[in-house]
Amino acid sequence: MDSKDQPEPLSEDPELNDYELNKLNDLRNKIKKDRDRWFIENRYDDLGIETVPKSFWLSEEEINERESKLDEYSQSVLEDY
């Protein structure tokens, strides 16, 4: 996800040490999960959709990793035929 697309500002202040950066990123992720949980509990039913968007629970890297594994698996199955 591009930094401009992030829901909260990224904490990349050059004056922060690694510990502080990790704490801020951890807090940002907890805020995101809390916001997503609120959405599911309060707005999700109003949308009339049947599944939770996977982007709510997975990072972009996790989504890409999962999709590449599925692609690798599907290609290996096709090779047998």
Sequence and secondary structure as in RCSB ss.txt:
>XXXX:A:sequence
MDSKDQPEPLSEDPELNDYELNKLNDLRNKIKKDRDRWFIENRYDDLGIETVPKSFWLSEEEINERESKLDEYSQ
SVLEDY
>XXXX:A:secstr
  GGG SS     TTS HHHHHHHHHHHHHHHHHHHHHHHHHTHHHHT SS  GGGTS HHHHHHHHHHHHHHHH
HHHHT 
